[in-house]
Amino acid sequence: MTALTLSTAGAATLRADALVVGVAKGPKGPVVAAGAEAVDKAFDGKLAAVLDALGASGAEGETTKLPAPAGLKVPVVLAVGLGPVPEQDESFDEEALRRAAGAAARALHGTKKAAFALPLDDASAVTAVAEGALLGAYAFTAYQGGEKKGAKNGGPKQPLAEVALLGAKPRDKEHKAAAERASVVAAEVNIARDLINTPPNDLTPEAFAAVASATAKENGIKVQVLDEKALVKGGYGGIMGVGKGSENPPRLVKLTYTHPKAEKTLAYVGKGITYDSGGISLKPAGHNETMKCDMAGAAAVFAAVVAAAKLGLQVNVTGWLALAENMPSGSATKPGDVLRMYSGKTVEVLNTDAEGRLVLGDALTKASEENPDAIVDVATLTGAMVLALGDRTFGIMANDDAFRTSIHEIAEEVGEASWPMPLPEDLRKTMDSPTADIANMGVRMGGGLVAGLFLQEFVGEGITWAHLDIAGPAFHEGAPYGYTPKGGTGSAVRTLVRLAERTATGDLG
């Protein structure tokens, strides 16, 4: 994990391997942002002109490396674009700072220490820059380089090792708290990314449960793991129905974080399909290669519960990880089979590739038994949501409009793109089955909404519930941008953590 320090040293006096400054896009060319005054002075007040001559514009995420002039104790200056110059008397948007810091950290892979002299107007800006830098300084290298370590020996470049925030005040309580929070949240997002990126031959349901158990115990979180025998005995027909085709049996993991002064309880439920072949309804060629990411919802829930514990939030948070591997075999569930869910409701399985809703159905019913104040499930649930909202935005459905709006606002606040989606009642009847209580498929159009309506059937009466379909942003297949890497992103972790913080302080709206 990249180290984070707050420094009162000046940009001209701190010793580091690189110095990061912000540049905004002005109407007549790049504009040097606040925090870089000493650096601009070292360039004789011509830093913006030099960048302009090199073709830099200050556009969001743009990075330009320059040899440092005399007067600076660093060999390299990295200018990173912040996007348009803010309106008069306004500060840079927190997400702009977060993305710029992330882009800079990515550009400095292989560097030991970098000083960040970006605009830090308040504690919120400290959080944004720290988070962005720590999230940008991520690389999944566990399976690269063999026995070799480091780029010099043929291995991959290691992430930026240390981030020093210039202008932040280590003795200021708000700044210190902001940095500590950013460190915790970024660390857990990166743990979620690691889990998502781990190959499915190593991250089986049993292995995921073992990781969750070990981490939970280290952080004072109670853990309970139901193996396949306990799942059969308990009547978890959805989870067992999905997992019975695999040699790697399913698990249901319960993580319980409690605070002695907590007045509210949240339940987070995560879809944890460690590999999804589609089962008997096999996915077509070209759709299998990234299906190790189908446990991203469970990874997000796991990371959020651990973050809540590390931050000591005054709220009870229970995490449910519904873990299974969806494989075709002689023992696999077949289209036309009927499963009896944990709730007692029967489901006709029309498509075994609509498996996430089956494992979530059991977990939602179980979570409802404890009557939490709210339940939020997180899942890479439907390709339909990707078609609707694209690769970077997750959908939010809920049985309470105000709760859905609150989650959308929270996601926007922490920099995670989301959009409220409806649960049209007319789509529910398309899941009517002549054989069972409900089918696991309805009409194709509006498939993401149909999936949400299916899940709603398993939420306890009177319990506030929301469903986050993160199928789009959970796994990024394109080139990295901002603080978002290629591969697992840790989508929804920051939203879940902020929701827990808001619930703890009674500021949920």
C-alpha positions as CSV (number, residue, x, y, z in Angstrom):
1,M,0.0,0.0,0.0
2,T,1.3,3.4,-0.9
3,A,2.3,5.5,2.1
4,L,0.6,8.9,2.6
5,T,2.1,11.8,4.5
6,L,1.0,15.4,5.1
7,S,3.8,17.9,4.7
8,T,4.2,21.6,5.6
9,A,7.3,21.8,3.5
10,G,7.4,24.2,0.6
11,A,7.3,22.9,-3.0
12,A,10.8,24.3,-3.5
13,T,12.4,22.7,-0.5
14,L,10.9,19.2,-0.2
15,R,13.1,16.4,-1.4
16,A,11.3,13.9,-3.6
17,D,11.7,12.0,-6.9
18,A,8.9,14.0,-8.5
19,L,6.7,17.1,-7.9
20,V,3.1,17.1,-9.1
21,V,1.5,20.5,-9.9
22,G,-2.0,21.2,-11.3
23,V,-2.7,23.0,-14.5
24,A,-6.2,24.2,-15.5
25,K,-7.6,24.8,-19.0
26,G,-8.0,28.5,-19.5
27,P,-9.6,30.4,-22.4
28,K,-6.2,31.3,-23.7
29,G,-4.1,28.3,-22.7
30,P,-3.0,26.4,-19.6
31,V,-3.2,28.2,-16.3
32,V,-1.0,27.2,-13.3
33,A,-3.3,26.2,-10.4
34,A,-2.9,27.2,-6.7
35,G,-0.3,25.2,-4.8
36,A,2.3,25.5,-7.6
37,E,3.4,29.1,-7.0
38,A,6.9,28.2,-5.9
39,V,7.3,25.9,-8.9
40,D,6.2,28.6,-11.3
41,K,8.7,31.0,-9.7
42,A,11.4,28.5,-10.3
43,F,10.4,28.6,-14.0
44,D,10.8,32.4,-13.8
45,G,7.0,32.7,-13.9
46,K,6.8,31.0,-17.3
47,L,5.6,27.5,-16.4
48,A,2.3,28.0,-18.2
49,A,4.1,29.3,-21.3
50,V,6.5,26.3,-21.3
51,L,3.6,23.9,-21.0
52,D,1.7,25.7,-23.8
53,A,4.8,25.4,-26.0
54,L,4.9,21.6,-25.3
55,G,1.2,21.3,-26.4
56,A,-0.3,20.9,-22.9
57,S,-3.7,22.4,-22.5
58,G,-4.7,21.7,-18.9
59,A,-7.4,19.2,-20.0
60,E,-8.6,16.7,-17.5
61,G,-6.1,13.9,-16.9
62,E,-3.4,15.2,-19.2
63,T,0.1,14.7,-17.9
64,T,3.3,16.4,-18.9
65,K,6.8,15.7,-17.5
66,L,9.4,18.4,-17.3
67,P,12.9,18.5,-16.1
68,A,13.0,20.5,-12.9
69,P,14.9,23.9,-13.1
70,A,17.4,25.1,-10.5
71,G,15.8,26.1,-7.3
72,L,13.8,22.8,-6.9
73,K,15.0,19.8,-5.0
74,V,13.3,17.3,-7.3
75,P,14.5,16.1,-10.7
76,V,11.1,16.0,-12.4
77,V,8.0,18.2,-12.4
78,L,4.8,16.5,-13.5
79,A,2.0,18.9,-14.6
80,V,-1.5,17.3,-14.5
81,G,-4.6,18.7,-16.1
82,L,-7.5,19.7,-13.8
83,G,-9.9,20.6,-16.6
84,P,-11.6,24.0,-17.0
85,V,-10.7,26.9,-14.8
86,P,-13.4,27.2,-12.1
87,E,-15.8,30.1,-12.2
88,Q,-14.8,33.1,-10.1
89,D,-14.6,32.5,-6.4
90,E,-15.2,28.8,-6.9
91,S,-12.8,25.9,-6.1
92,F,-12.0,22.9,-8.2
93,D,-14.5,20.2,-8.1
94,E,-13.5,17.4,-5.7
95,E,-13.8,14.8,-8.4
96,A,-11.6,16.8,-10.7
97,L,-8.9,16.9,-8.0
98,R,-9.4,13.1,-7.3
99,R,-9.0,12.3,-11.0
100,A,-6.0,14.5,-11.5
101,A,-4.2,13.0,-8.5
102,G,-5.0,9.6,-9.8
103,A,-3.7,10.3,-13.3
104,A,-0.5,11.8,-11.8
105,A,0.0,8.7,-9.6
106,R,-0.4,6.4,-12.5
107,A,2.1,8.4,-14.6
108,L,4.6,8.0,-11.7
109,H,4.6,4.2,-11.5
110,G,8.1,3.1,-10.7
111,T,8.8,6.2,-8.6
112,K,9.6,6.0,-4.9
113,K,8.3,9.4,-3.6
114,A,6.2,12.2,-5.1
115,A,5.1,15.4,-3.6
116,F,1.7,16.6,-4.7
117,A,1.3,20.4,-4.8
118,L,-2.4,20.5,-5.9
119,P,-5.0,23.0,-4.7
120,L,-6.0,22.1,-1.1
121,D,-8.7,24.7,0.0
122,D,-10.1,22.6,2.8
123,A,-10.3,19.1,4.4
124,S,-12.6,17.8,1.6
125,A,-9.9,18.7,-1.0
126,V,-7.4,16.8,1.2
127,T,-9.6,13.8,1.1
128,A,-10.1,14.0,-2.7
129,V,-6.4,14.4,-3.6
130,A,-5.3,11.7,-1.1
131,E,-7.9,9.3,-2.3
132,G,-7.1,10.0,-6.0
133,A,-3.4,9.5,-5.5
134,L,-3.8,6.3,-3.5
135,L,-6.3,4.8,-5.9
136,G,-4.2,5.9,-8.9
137,A,-1.1,4.3,-7.3
138,Y,-2.6,0.8,-7.8
139,A,-1.3,-2.1,-9.9
140,F,-2.2,-5.8,-9.8
141,T,1.1,-7.5,-10.3
142,A,0.7,-10.7,-8.2
143,Y,0.9,-12.9,-11.2
144,Q,3.6,-11.0,-13.2
145,G,7.4,-11.3,-13.3
146,G,7.8,-14.8,-11.9
147,E,10.5,-14.7,-9.3
148,K,11.8,-11.4,-10.5
149,K,11.1,-8.3,-8.5
150,G,10.9,-4.8,-10.0
151,A,11.2,-3.5,-13.5
152,K,15.0,-3.6,-13.6
153,N,14.9,-7.4,-13.3
154,G,12.2,-7.8,-16.0
155,G,9.3,-7.5,-13.6
156,P,6.5,-4.9,-13.8
157,K,6.9,-1.4,-12.5
158,Q,5.8,-1.0,-8.9
159,P,3.2,1.6,-7.9
160,L,4.3,5.0,-6.5
161,A,5.6,4.1,-3.1
162,E,5.0,7.4,-1.2
163,V,2.7,10.4,-1.6
164,A,3.4,13.6,0.3
165,L,0.6,16.2,0.2
166,L,2.0,19.7,0.3
167,G,-0.2,22.4,1.8
168,A,-2.0,19.9,4.1
169,K,-1.5,20.4,7.8
170,P,-0.5,17.4,9.8
171,R,-1.5,19.0,13.1
172,D,-4.9,20.2,11.8
173,K,-7.5,17.8,13.2
174,E,-9.7,18.0,10.1
175,H,-6.8,17.5,7.6
176,K,-5.4,14.6,9.6
177,A,-8.8,12.9,9.8
178,A,-9.4,13.5,6.1
179,A,-6.0,11.8,5.3
180,E,-6.7,8.9,7.6
181,R,-10.1,8.3,6.1
182,A,-8.8,8.5,2.6
183,S,-6.1,5.9,3.5
184,V,-8.6,3.5,4.9
185,V,-11.1,3.8,2.0
186,A,-8.5,3.7,-0.7
187,A,-6.9,0.6,0.9
188,E,-10.2,-1.2,1.0
189,V,-11.1,-0.2,-2.6
190,N,-7.7,-1.6,-3.7
191,I,-8.4,-4.8,-1.7
192,A,-11.7,-5.2,-3.6
193,R,-9.8,-4.6,-6.9
194,D,-7.3,-7.3,-5.9
195,L,-10.1,-9.8,-5.3
196,I,-11.8,-9.0,-8.6
197,N,-8.6,-9.3,-10.5
198,T,-7.6,-12.7,-8.9
199,P,-8.0,-15.6,-11.4
200,P,-11.0,-17.8,-10.7
201,N,-8.8,-20.9,-10.3
202,D,-7.4,-19.3,-7.1
203,L,-10.5,-17.3,-5.9
204,T,-13.1,-20.1,-5.5
205,P,-16.0,-19.5,-3.1
206,E,-14.1,-21.4,-0.4
207,A,-11.0,-19.2,-0.9
208,F,-13.0,-16.0,-0.9
209,A,-14.7,-17.1,2.3
210,A,-11.3,-17.8,3.8
211,V,-9.9,-14.4,2.9
212,A,-13.0,-12.7,4.3
213,S,-12.8,-14.7,7.5
214,A,-9.2,-14.0,8.1
215,T,-9.6,-10.2,7.5
216,A,-12.7,-10.0,9.6
217,K,-11.1,-11.6,12.6
218,E,-8.1,-9.2,12.3
219,N,-10.5,-6.2,12.4
220,G,-12.8,-7.3,15.2
221,I,-15.6,-8.3,12.8
222,K,-17.7,-11.4,13.7
223,V,-17.8,-14.0,10.9
224,Q,-20.0,-16.9,10.1
225,V,-19.5,-19.2,7.1
226,L,-22.1,-21.6,5.9
227,D,-20.6,-24.4,3.7
228,E,-22.5,-26.6,1.3
229,K,-23.8,-29.0,4.0
230,A,-25.1,-26.1,6.1
231,L,-26.7,-24.5,3.0
232,V,-28.5,-27.7,2.0
233,K,-29.7,-28.2,5.6
234,G,-30.8,-24.6,5.8
235,G,-32.8,-24.8,2.6
236,Y,-30.8,-22.2,0.6
237,G,-32.1,-23.5,-2.7
238,G,-31.0,-20.5,-4.7
239,I,-27.3,-20.5,-3.7
240,M,-27.1,-24.3,-3.9
241,G,-29.0,-24.4,-7.2
242,V,-26.4,-22.1,-8.8
243,G,-23.4,-23.7,-7.2
244,K,-24.2,-27.4,-7.5
245,G,-22.7,-27.7,-11.0
246,S,-19.2,-26.9,-9.9
247,E,-16.5,-28.9,-8.1
248,N,-16.0,-25.8,-6.0
249,P,-19.0,-25.7,-3.7
250,P,-20.8,-22.5,-2.7
251,R,-20.6,-20.5,0.6
252,L,-22.7,-17.9,2.4
253,V,-20.5,-15.6,4.5
254,K,-21.9,-13.3,7.2
255,L,-19.7,-10.4,8.4
256,T,-21.0,-8.5,11.4
257,Y,-19.5,-5.2,12.6
258,T,-21.2,-3.6,15.6
259,H,-20.6,-0.4,17.5
260,P,-21.7,-0.2,21.2
261,K,-23.4,3.2,20.6
262,A,-25.0,2.4,17.2
263,E,-28.7,3.2,16.8
264,K,-29.0,2.0,13.2
265,T,-28.2,-1.2,11.4
266,L,-27.4,-1.6,7.7
267,A,-27.3,-4.8,5.8
268,Y,-25.2,-5.1,2.7
269,V,-25.7,-8.1,0.4
270,G,-23.2,-8.9,-2.4
271,K,-23.4,-11.1,-5.4
272,G,-20.3,-13.3,-5.4
273,I,-20.2,-15.5,-8.5
274,T,-16.4,-16.2,-8.5
275,Y,-16.7,-17.4,-12.1
276,D,-19.8,-17.3,-14.3
277,S,-19.8,-19.6,-17.4
278,G,-23.6,-19.2,-17.7
279,G,-24.1,-22.7,-16.5
280,I,-26.1,-24.9,-18.9
281,S,-27.2,-21.7,-20.6
282,L,-23.6,-21.3,-21.6
283,K,-22.3,-17.8,-22.5
284,P,-21.3,-17.4,-26.1
285,A,-17.6,-17.1,-27.2
286,G,-16.2,-13.8,-26.3
287,H,-18.3,-13.3,-23.2
288,N,-16.4,-15.6,-20.8
289,E,-13.0,-14.0,-20.5
290,T,-13.8,-11.4,-17.8
291,M,-16.3,-13.4,-15.8
292,K,-14.0,-13.6,-12.9
293,C,-15.4,-10.2,-12.1
294,D,-18.9,-11.5,-11.4
295,M,-18.1,-11.4,-7.7
296,A,-17.4,-7.6,-7.7
297,G,-20.6,-7.0,-5.6
298,A,-19.4,-9.3,-2.8
299,A,-16.0,-7.7,-3.0
300,A,-17.5,-4.3,-2.6
301,V,-19.6,-5.4,0.4
302,F,-16.6,-7.1,2.0
303,A,-14.5,-4.0,1.6
304,A,-17.2,-1.6,2.9
305,V,-17.7,-3.6,6.1
306,V,-14.0,-3.7,6.8
307,A,-13.7,0.0,6.1
308,A,-16.6,0.7,8.5
309,A,-14.8,-1.3,11.2
310,K,-11.5,0.4,10.6
311,L,-13.1,3.8,10.7
312,G,-15.0,2.9,13.9
313,L,-18.3,4.2,12.5
314,Q,-21.2,4.5,15.0
315,V,-23.5,2.2,13.0
316,N,-24.0,-1.6,12.8
317,V,-23.1,-3.0,9.4
318,T,-23.8,-6.6,8.4
319,G,-22.3,-7.9,5.2
320,W,-23.7,-11.0,3.3
321,L,-21.5,-12.6,0.7
322,A,-23.4,-15.0,-1.5
323,L,-20.6,-17.0,-3.1
324,A,-20.9,-19.6,-5.8
325,E,-19.3,-20.7,-9.1
326,N,-21.7,-21.2,-12.0
327,M,-20.6,-24.1,-14.1
328,P,-22.1,-26.6,-16.5
329,S,-21.9,-30.3,-15.6
330,G,-24.1,-33.3,-15.1
331,S,-25.1,-32.1,-11.7
332,A,-25.9,-28.5,-12.8
333,T,-29.3,-26.8,-12.6
334,K,-31.0,-27.1,-16.0
335,P,-33.4,-24.7,-17.7
336,G,-36.9,-25.8,-16.6
337,D,-35.8,-26.9,-13.1
338,V,-37.6,-25.5,-10.1
339,L,-35.7,-24.4,-7.1
340,R,-37.2,-23.8,-3.6
341,M,-35.6,-20.7,-2.2
342,Y,-34.7,-20.0,1.4
343,S,-37.9,-18.0,1.7
344,G,-39.9,-21.0,0.7
345,K,-40.9,-19.4,-2.6
346,T,-40.3,-21.6,-5.7
347,V,-38.5,-20.3,-8.8
348,E,-38.6,-21.8,-12.3
349,V,-35.2,-21.4,-13.8
350,L,-35.6,-20.5,-17.4
351,N,-32.1,-19.3,-17.9
352,T,-29.2,-20.6,-15.8
353,D,-27.2,-17.5,-16.7
354,A,-29.6,-15.4,-14.7
355,E,-28.0,-16.9,-11.6
356,G,-27.0,-13.8,-9.6
357,R,-30.6,-13.0,-8.7
358,L,-30.9,-16.6,-7.3
359,V,-28.0,-16.3,-4.9
360,L,-29.1,-12.8,-3.9
361,G,-32.7,-13.9,-3.3
362,D,-31.6,-16.3,-0.6
363,A,-29.2,-13.8,1.0
364,L,-31.8,-11.0,0.9
365,T,-34.3,-13.2,2.7
366,K,-31.7,-14.1,5.3
367,A,-30.7,-10.5,5.8
368,S,-34.3,-9.5,6.2
369,E,-34.8,-11.8,9.1
370,E,-32.6,-9.5,11.2
371,N,-34.9,-6.6,10.4
372,P,-32.2,-4.0,9.6
373,D,-33.1,-0.4,9.0
374,A,-32.1,-0.7,5.4
375,I,-30.7,-3.3,3.0
376,V,-28.5,-2.5,0.0
377,D,-27.5,-5.3,-2.4
378,V,-24.7,-4.8,-4.9
379,A,-24.3,-7.0,-8.0
380,T,-22.8,-7.2,-11.5
381,L,-26.3,-8.3,-12.4
382,T,-27.4,-7.6,-15.9
383,G,-25.9,-6.8,-19.3
384,A,-29.1,-4.8,-19.8
385,M,-27.9,-2.2,-17.3
386,V,-24.7,-1.8,-19.3
387,L,-26.8,-1.2,-22.5
388,A,-28.9,1.4,-20.6
389,L,-26.2,3.3,-18.7
390,G,-22.9,2.4,-20.3
391,D,-19.6,1.2,-18.8
392,R,-19.1,3.9,-16.1
393,T,-22.5,4.3,-14.5
394,F,-24.3,1.9,-12.1
395,G,-28.1,1.8,-11.8
396,I,-30.0,2.3,-8.5
397,M,-33.4,0.7,-7.9
398,A,-35.3,0.8,-4.6
399,N,-38.6,0.3,-2.9
400,D,-38.4,3.8,-1.4
401,D,-37.9,6.8,-3.7
402,A,-36.2,9.0,-1.0
403,F,-33.7,6.2,-0.2
404,R,-32.9,5.8,-3.9
405,T,-32.4,9.5,-4.2
406,S,-30.1,9.6,-1.1
407,I,-27.9,6.8,-2.5
408,H,-27.7,8.6,-5.9
409,E,-26.6,11.8,-4.1
410,I,-24.1,10.0,-2.0
411,A,-22.6,8.3,-5.0
412,E,-22.3,11.6,-6.8
413,E,-20.6,13.1,-3.7
414,V,-17.9,10.5,-3.6
415,G,-17.3,10.5,-7.3
416,E,-19.1,7.3,-8.4
417,A,-21.4,7.7,-11.4
418,S,-24.9,6.4,-10.8
419,W,-28.4,6.9,-12.1
420,P,-31.9,6.2,-10.4
421,M,-33.9,3.5,-12.2
422,P,-37.6,2.6,-11.8
423,L,-39.3,-0.7,-10.9
424,P,-42.3,-0.7,-13.2
425,E,-45.1,-2.9,-11.9
426,D,-46.2,-4.0,-15.3
427,L,-42.9,-5.8,-15.8
428,R,-43.5,-8.0,-12.8
429,K,-46.2,-10.1,-14.5
430,T,-43.7,-11.1,-17.2
431,M,-42.0,-13.3,-14.6
432,D,-45.2,-15.3,-13.9
433,S,-44.7,-19.0,-14.2
434,P,-47.3,-21.7,-14.8
435,T,-45.1,-24.1,-12.8
436,A,-43.7,-22.1,-9.9
437,D,-44.3,-19.0,-7.8
438,I,-42.1,-17.0,-10.1
439,A,-39.6,-17.4,-13.0
440,N,-36.1,-16.1,-13.0
441,M,-36.6,-14.4,-16.3
442,G,-39.2,-12.0,-17.8
443,V,-39.2,-9.9,-20.9
444,R,-35.9,-9.1,-22.6
445,M,-36.6,-5.3,-22.9
446,G,-36.0,-3.7,-19.6
447,G,-34.1,-6.7,-18.4
448,G,-32.2,-4.8,-15.7
449,L,-35.5,-3.6,-14.2
450,V,-37.0,-7.1,-14.4
451,A,-34.0,-8.4,-12.3
452,G,-34.6,-5.7,-9.7
453,L,-38.3,-6.6,-9.5
454,F,-37.2,-10.3,-9.0
455,L,-35.0,-9.3,-6.1
456,Q,-37.7,-7.2,-4.5
457,E,-39.7,-10.3,-4.1
458,F,-37.2,-11.5,-1.5
459,V,-37.0,-8.4,0.7
460,G,-38.8,-8.6,4.0
461,E,-42.0,-6.6,4.3
462,G,-41.6,-3.0,5.5
463,I,-37.8,-3.0,5.1
464,T,-36.2,-0.2,3.1
465,W,-34.1,-1.7,0.3
466,A,-32.0,-0.6,-2.7
467,H,-30.3,-2.5,-5.5
468,L,-27.1,-1.3,-7.2
469,D,-26.5,-3.0,-10.5
470,I,-22.7,-2.3,-11.1
471,A,-22.4,-4.5,-14.2
472,G,-20.9,-1.5,-16.2
473,P,-18.3,0.1,-13.9
474,A,-17.2,-3.0,-11.9
475,F,-14.6,-4.1,-14.5
476,H,-12.8,-1.7,-16.8
477,E,-11.5,-3.3,-20.0
478,G,-10.2,-0.1,-21.7
479,A,-7.2,2.1,-21.0
480,P,-6.8,3.4,-17.5
481,Y,-8.1,6.9,-16.8
482,G,-7.9,9.2,-13.8
483,Y,-7.7,6.9,-10.7
484,T,-9.5,4.1,-12.6
485,P,-7.2,1.1,-13.5
486,K,-7.7,-1.5,-16.2
487,G,-9.5,-4.5,-14.6
488,G,-11.3,-4.5,-11.3
489,T,-12.3,-1.0,-10.1
490,G,-13.8,-1.5,-6.7
491,S,-17.1,0.2,-7.8
492,A,-19.6,1.0,-5.1
493,V,-17.2,0.6,-2.1
494,R,-17.0,4.4,-1.6
495,T,-20.8,4.8,-1.9
496,L,-21.4,2.0,0.7
497,V,-18.8,3.5,3.1
498,R,-20.3,7.0,2.8
499,L,-23.8,5.6,3.3
500,A,-22.6,4.0,6.5
501,E,-21.1,7.3,7.6
502,R,-24.3,9.2,6.8
503,T,-26.4,6.6,8.7
504,A,-24.0,6.8,11.7
505,T,-24.4,10.6,12.0
506,G,-28.1,10.7,11.2
507,D,-27.5,12.7,8.1
508,L,-29.1,10.5,5.6
509,G,-31.9,12.9,4.6
